[in-house]
């Protein structure tokens, strides 16, 4: 996880702060600052995702999961019309669009990946 840079929709754990769940196990090992708290939450979520992927290793579960996803997708498309989001056309290699600019207006602004990383890191 720490090998990936911060990007829109992904925040990497903080370097130089405890990360692994066993580092927080036991009495008196609570997070000491906001970076450790973020890393604890990140590690907990990662652990849960890894457990879910272990469940999906069986072929029978994979087949059932695909069917459940298709049924859920069809249900949501039919019943939840108010939750539709516009599809953004984004060229991943050149730029990304953000929904709000510095003036808090809803005109999209185009940023390079380097600008995006600086904003996310900030």
MDAnalysis code that builds the backbone (N, CA, C; Angstrom):
import MDAnalysis as mda
import numpy as np

u = mda.Universe.empty(366, n_residues=122, atom_resindex=np.repeat(np.arange(122), 3), trajectory=True)
u.add_TopologyAttr("name", ["N", "CA", "C"] * 122)
u.add_TopologyAttr("resid", np.arange(1, 123))
u.add_TopologyAttr("resname", ["UNK", "UNK", "UNK", "UNK", "UNK", "UNK", "UNK", "UNK", "UNK", "UNK", "UNK", "UNK", "UNK", "UNK", "UNK", "UNK", "UNK", "UNK", "UNK", "UNK", "UNK", "UNK", "UNK", "UNK", "UNK", "UNK", "UNK", "UNK", "UNK", "UNK", "UNK", "UNK", "UNK", "UNK", "UNK", "UNK", "UNK", "UNK", "UNK", "UNK", "UNK", "UNK", "UNK", "UNK", "UNK", "UNK", "UNK", "UNK", "UNK", "UNK", "UNK", "UNK", "UNK", "UNK", "UNK", "UNK", "UNK", "UNK", "UNK", "UNK", "UNK", "UNK", "UNK", "UNK", "UNK", "UNK", "UNK", "UNK", "UNK", "UNK", "UNK", "UNK", "UNK", "UNK", "UNK", "UNK", "UNK", "UNK", "UNK", "UNK", "UNK", "UNK", "UNK", "UNK", "UNK", "UNK", "UNK", "UNK", "UNK", "UNK", "UNK", "UNK", "UNK", "UNK", "UNK", "UNK", "UNK", "UNK", "UNK", "UNK", "UNK", "UNK", "UNK", "UNK", "UNK", "UNK", "UNK", "UNK", "UNK", "UNK", "UNK", "UNK", "UNK", "UNK", "UNK", "UNK", "UNK", "UNK", "UNK", "UNK", "UNK", "UNK"])
u.atoms.positions = np.array([
    [0.804, -1.194, 0.000],
    [0.000, 0.000, 0.000],
    [0.850, 1.262, 0.000],
    [1.921, 1.254, 0.726],
    [2.738, 2.471, 0.811],
    [3.490, 2.758, -0.484],
    [3.533, 1.776, -1.374],
    [4.226, 1.981, -2.643],
    [3.427, 2.805, -3.632],
    [2.131, 2.992, -3.375],
    [1.286, 3.760, -4.272],
    [1.229, 5.215, -3.820],
    [1.239, 6.161, -4.758],
    [1.123, 7.573, -4.378],
    [-0.328, 7.922, -4.057],
    [-0.525, 8.986, -3.291],
    [-1.867, 9.479, -3.037],
    [-2.468, 9.987, -4.342],
    [-3.715, 9.639, -4.549],
    [-4.461, 10.073, -5.733],
    [-5.888, 10.302, -5.317],
    [-6.643, 10.895, -6.211],
    [-8.061, 11.054, -5.958],
    [-8.660, 9.659, -5.799],
    [-9.406, 9.433, -4.770],
    [-10.047, 8.165, -4.434],
    [-9.083, 7.134, -3.856],
    [-7.861, 7.514, -3.524],
    [-6.948, 6.591, -2.842],
    [-5.975, 7.390, -1.981],
    [-5.955, 7.093, -0.712],
    [-4.983, 7.676, 0.201],
    [-4.140, 6.553, 0.767],
    [-2.849, 6.634, 0.556],
    [-1.924, 5.626, 1.072],
    [-1.718, 5.856, 2.569],
    [-1.307, 4.819, 3.298],
    [-1.017, 5.011, 4.724],
    [0.169, 5.952, 4.920],
    [0.230, 6.554, 6.093],
    [1.334, 7.450, 6.402],
    [2.596, 6.642, 6.654],
    [3.695, 7.086, 6.095],
    [4.980, 6.444, 6.347],
    [5.537, 6.969, 7.662],
    [6.282, 6.142, 8.347],
    [6.893, 6.555, 9.605],
    [5.957, 6.473, 10.799],
    [4.760, 5.918, 10.581],
    [3.812, 5.732, 11.682],
    [3.411, 4.261, 11.709],
    [3.058, 3.754, 12.895],
    [2.659, 2.351, 12.995],
    [1.519, 2.058, 12.031],
    [1.531, 0.851, 11.454],
    [0.509, 0.509, 10.467],
    [-0.163, -0.829, 10.757],
    [0.606, -1.868, 11.013],
    [0.065, -3.220, 11.101],
    [-0.813, -3.390, 12.340],
    [-1.864, -4.210, 12.193],
    [-2.820, -4.398, 13.279],
    [-2.150, -4.911, 14.550],
    [-1.149, -5.780, 14.407],
    [-0.491, -6.317, 15.601],
    [0.264, -5.221, 16.361],
    [0.621, -4.121, 15.683],
    [1.278, -3.008, 16.373],
    [0.332, -2.315, 17.354],
    [-0.979, -2.456, 17.129],
    [-1.972, -1.807, 17.977],
    [-2.655, -2.772, 18.938],
    [-2.284, -4.051, 18.876],
    [-2.926, -5.064, 19.714],
    [-2.482, -4.913, 21.170],
    [-3.382, -5.210, 22.069],
    [-3.057, -5.183, 23.487],
    [-3.363, -3.849, 24.132],
    [-3.423, -3.893, 25.446],
    [-3.745, -2.698, 26.211],
    [-2.585, -1.718, 26.178],
    [-2.865, -0.447, 26.020],
    [-1.833, 0.581, 26.010],
    [-1.197, 0.807, 24.652],
    [-1.688, 0.129, 23.617],
    [-1.128, 0.307, 22.277],
    [-2.074, 1.070, 21.360],
    [-2.903, 1.937, 21.933],
    [-3.824, 2.724, 21.130],
    [-3.051, 3.709, 20.253],
    [-3.685, 4.180, 19.180],
    [-3.014, 5.183, 18.331],
    [-2.667, 6.432, 19.152],
    [-1.493, 6.984, 18.886],
    [-1.025, 8.139, 19.656],
    [-1.292, 9.465, 18.959],
    [-1.581, 9.436, 17.652],
    [-1.849, 10.679, 16.916],
    [-2.747, 10.371, 15.724],
    [-3.074, 11.418, 14.976],
    [-4.005, 11.240, 13.860],
    [-3.428, 10.367, 12.743],
    [-2.127, 10.377, 12.547],
    [-1.523, 9.535, 11.508],
    [-1.650, 8.055, 11.872],
    [-1.389, 7.729, 13.126],
    [-1.528, 6.337, 13.562],
    [-2.986, 5.900, 13.539],
    [-3.906, 6.799, 13.874],
    [-5.328, 6.459, 13.822],
    [-5.751, 6.174, 12.383],
    [-5.308, 7.017, 11.446],
    [-5.613, 6.772, 10.035],
    [-5.039, 5.432, 9.591],
    [-3.781, 5.164, 9.952],
    [-3.151, 3.900, 9.564],
    [-3.872, 2.697, 10.167],
    [-4.353, 2.832, 11.406],
    [-5.112, 1.741, 12.033],
    [-6.399, 1.486, 11.257],
    [-7.121, 2.537, 10.911],
    [-8.365, 2.375, 10.142],
    [-8.069, 1.793, 8.759],
    [-6.997, 2.245, 8.138],
    [-6.593, 1.754, 6.810],
    [-6.263, 0.269, 6.886],
    [-5.485, -0.131, 7.892],
    [-5.093, -1.533, 8.055],
    [-6.312, -2.406, 8.365],
    [-7.249, -1.887, 9.165],
    [-8.458, -2.643, 9.485],
    [-9.300, -2.881, 8.242],
    [-9.446, -1.851, 7.429],
    [-10.204, -1.991, 6.182],
    [-9.500, -2.961, 5.234],
    [-8.190, -2.833, 5.126],
    [-7.435, -3.739, 4.258],
    [-7.609, -5.189, 4.715],
    [-7.562, -5.412, 6.022],
    [-7.739, -6.751, 6.569],
    [-9.103, -7.314, 6.206],
    [-10.139, -6.505, 6.306],
    [-11.492, -6.941, 5.969],
    [-11.599, -7.277, 4.475],
    [-11.005, -6.463, 3.634],
    [-11.036, -6.722, 2.190],
    [-10.306, -8.020, 1.862],
    [-9.165, -8.259, 2.500],
    [-8.434, -9.500, 2.265],
    [-9.244, -10.714, 2.702],
    [-9.995, -10.608, 3.806],
    [-10.867, -11.699, 4.242],
    [-11.943, -11.990, 3.203],
    [-12.524, -10.920, 2.662],
    [-13.573, -11.091, 1.652],
    [-13.013, -11.801, 0.426],
    [-11.822, -11.418, -0.004],
    [-11.225, -12.080, -1.166],
    [-10.926, -13.555, -0.887],
    [-10.617, -13.893, 0.351],
    [-10.421, -15.311, 0.696],
    [-11.718, -16.090, 0.521],
    [-12.838, -15.468, 0.874],
    [-14.134, -16.127, 0.703],
    [-14.409, -16.394, -0.773],
    [-13.992, -15.467, -1.632],
    [-14.279, -15.590, -3.066],
    [-13.363, -16.566, -3.795],
    [-12.468, -17.223, -3.079],
    [-11.560, -18.158, -3.747],
    [-12.270, -19.395, -4.270],
    [-13.373, -19.771, -3.653],
    [-14.068, -20.965, -4.132],
    [-14.887, -20.621, -5.376],
    [-14.868, -21.508, -6.342],
    [-15.565, -21.276, -7.607],
    [-17.062, -21.118, -7.392],
    [-17.624, -21.920, -6.512],
    [-19.062, -21.842, -6.247],
    [-19.435, -20.453, -5.730],
    [-18.637, -19.922, -4.824],
    [-18.904, -18.593, -4.287],
    [-18.760, -17.539, -5.372],
    [-17.772, -17.683, -6.246],
    [-17.577, -16.715, -7.324],
    [-18.791, -16.664, -8.240],
    [-19.324, -17.827, -8.577],
    [-20.494, -17.895, -9.457],
    [-21.683, -17.209, -8.779],
    [-21.917, -17.531, -7.524],
    [-23.027, -16.925, -6.801],
    [-22.842, -15.418, -6.670],
    [-21.614, -14.979, -6.459],
    [-21.332, -13.553, -6.315],
    [-21.666, -12.800, -7.601],
    [-21.307, -13.348, -8.745],
    [-21.615, -12.709, -10.030],
    [-23.123, -12.580, -10.201],
    [-23.858, -13.646, -9.866],
    [-25.316, -13.597, -9.989],
    [-25.930, -12.573, -9.038],
    [-25.438, -12.502, -7.814],
    [-25.947, -11.528, -6.847],
    [-25.639, -10.100, -7.319],
    [-24.449, -9.882, -7.840],
    [-24.095, -8.540, -8.341],
    [-24.998, -8.131, -9.507],
    [-25.254, -9.066, -10.419],
    [-26.130, -8.766, -11.553],
    [-27.540, -8.441, -11.074],
    [-28.060, -9.221, -10.139],
    [-29.409, -8.971, -9.613],
    [-29.463, -7.633, -8.883],
    [-28.452, -7.339, -8.070],
    [-28.407, -6.078, -7.349],
    [-28.309, -4.897, -8.322],
    [-27.482, -5.045, -9.328],
    [-27.336, -3.996, -10.348],
    [-28.682, -3.728, -11.030],
    [-29.360, -4.776, -11.447],
    [-30.654, -4.620, -12.119],
    [-31.683, -3.970, -11.192],
    [-31.703, -4.381, -9.934],
    [-32.625, -3.791, -8.971],
    [-32.361, -2.297, -8.803],
    [-31.091, -1.938, -8.611],
    [-30.745, -0.536, -8.413],
    [-31.042, 0.311, -9.646],
    [-30.775, -0.224, -10.818],
    [-31.069, 0.511, -12.054],
    [-32.570, 0.750, -12.200],
    [-33.378, -0.184, -11.745],
    [-34.829, -0.068, -11.888],
    [-35.447, 0.801, -10.788],
    [-35.020, 0.613, -9.542],
    [-35.688, 1.231, -8.403],
    [-35.063, 2.536, -7.910],
    [-33.806, 2.756, -8.157],
    [-33.110, 3.912, -7.575],
    [-32.685, 4.898, -8.645],
    [-33.614, 5.366, -9.412],
    [-33.297, 6.273, -10.519],
    [-32.728, 7.603, -10.040],
    [-33.043, 8.032, -8.818],
    [-32.552, 9.319, -8.324],
    [-31.069, 9.272, -7.962],
    [-30.496, 8.095, -7.889],
    [-29.092, 7.963, -7.498],
    [-28.138, 7.896, -8.685],
    [-28.600, 8.242, -9.868],
    [-27.730, 8.156, -11.034],
    [-26.667, 9.241, -10.986],
    [-25.469, 8.887, -11.371],
    [-24.368, 9.824, -11.437],
    [-23.955, 9.993, -12.897],
    [-23.588, 11.211, -13.298],
    [-23.113, 11.376, -14.666],
    [-21.776, 10.661, -14.845],
    [-21.576, 10.112, -15.997],
    [-20.320, 9.420, -16.299],
    [-19.318, 10.447, -16.785],
    [-18.151, 10.486, -16.119],
    [-17.109, 11.428, -16.501],
    [-16.170, 10.764, -17.499],
    [-15.943, 11.430, -18.605],
    [-14.944, 10.952, -19.555],
    [-13.602, 11.527, -19.135],
    [-12.687, 10.669, -18.703],
    [-11.404, 11.121, -18.201],
    [-10.301, 10.368, -18.913],
    [-9.349, 11.099, -19.407],
    [-8.172, 10.491, -20.013],
    [-7.162, 10.277, -18.897],
    [-6.986, 9.032, -18.455],
    [-6.137, 8.716, -17.310],
    [-4.681, 9.122, -17.513],
    [-4.203, 9.135, -18.735],
    [-2.802, 9.428, -18.959],
    [-2.489, 10.912, -18.893],
    [-3.461, 11.773, -19.203],
    [-3.143, 13.182, -19.295],
    [-3.676, 14.015, -18.143],
    [-4.914, 13.792, -17.730],
    [-5.488, 14.651, -16.704],
    [-6.676, 13.985, -16.061],
    [-7.183, 14.626, -15.023],
    [-8.413, 14.161, -14.401],
    [-9.275, 15.369, -14.111],
    [-10.580, 15.144, -14.034],
    [-11.494, 16.242, -13.793],
    [-11.933, 16.211, -12.337],
    [-11.947, 17.373, -11.716],
    [-12.444, 17.519, -10.369],
    [-13.748, 18.297, -10.437],
    [-14.717, 18.018, -9.567],
    [-16.035, 18.615, -9.717],
    [-16.134, 20.083, -9.318],
    [-15.221, 20.579, -8.497],
    [-15.347, 21.945, -8.007],
    [-13.998, 22.628, -8.129],
    [-13.998, 23.920, -8.535],
    [-12.734, 24.649, -8.597],
    [-12.532, 25.482, -7.335],
    [-11.481, 26.313, -7.304],
    [-11.139, 27.063, -6.101],
    [-12.232, 28.055, -5.702],
    [-13.054, 28.492, -6.650],
    [-14.107, 29.467, -6.362],
    [-15.384, 28.795, -5.868],
    [-15.342, 27.500, -5.611],
    [-16.501, 26.717, -5.182],
    [-17.646, 26.749, -6.183],
    [-17.302, 26.885, -7.440],
    [-18.319, 26.752, -8.481],
    [-18.238, 25.340, -9.014],
    [-19.234, 24.927, -9.742],
    [-19.301, 23.550, -10.186],
    [-18.788, 23.352, -11.599],
    [-17.906, 24.217, -12.047],
    [-17.273, 24.030, -13.338],
    [-16.092, 23.087, -13.150],
    [-15.982, 22.072, -13.986],
    [-14.851, 21.149, -13.836],
    [-13.526, 21.843, -14.120],
    [-12.512, 21.447, -13.397],
    [-11.175, 21.930, -13.682],
    [-10.301, 20.745, -14.064],
    [-9.376, 20.974, -14.946],
    [-8.485, 19.927, -15.428],
    [-7.158, 20.075, -14.693],
    [-6.652, 18.955, -14.176],
    [-5.371, 18.957, -13.494],
    [-4.513, 17.819, -14.023],
    [-3.206, 18.040, -14.034],
    [-2.299, 16.953, -14.371],
    [-2.211, 16.028, -13.159],
    [-1.663, 14.835, -13.363],
    [-1.513, 13.896, -12.247],
    [-0.621, 14.481, -11.157],
    [0.399, 15.227, -11.536],
    [1.302, 15.826, -10.544],
    [0.565, 16.857, -9.704],
    [-0.264, 17.711, -10.336],
    [-1.056, 18.685, -9.596],
    [-2.053, 17.987, -8.678],
    [-2.649, 16.919, -9.189],
    [-3.621, 16.167, -8.405],
    [-2.959, 15.579, -7.161],
    [-1.763, 14.980, -7.321],
    [-1.052, 14.407, -6.169],
    [-0.749, 15.473, -5.125],
    [-0.304, 16.654, -5.584],
    [-0.005, 17.735, -4.637],
    [-1.246, 18.144, -3.872],
    [-2.378, 18.263, -4.561],
    [-3.627, 18.628, -3.886],
    [-4.069, 17.558, -2.912],
    [-3.995, 16.295, -3.293],
    [-4.415, 15.214, -2.403],
    [-3.496, 15.121, -1.202],
    [-2.191, 15.248, -1.420],
    [-1.249, 15.204, -0.295],
    [-1.489, 16.338, 0.678],
    [-1.861, 17.503, 0.140],
    [-2.138, 18.665, 1.008],
    [-3.365, 18.375, 1.857],
])
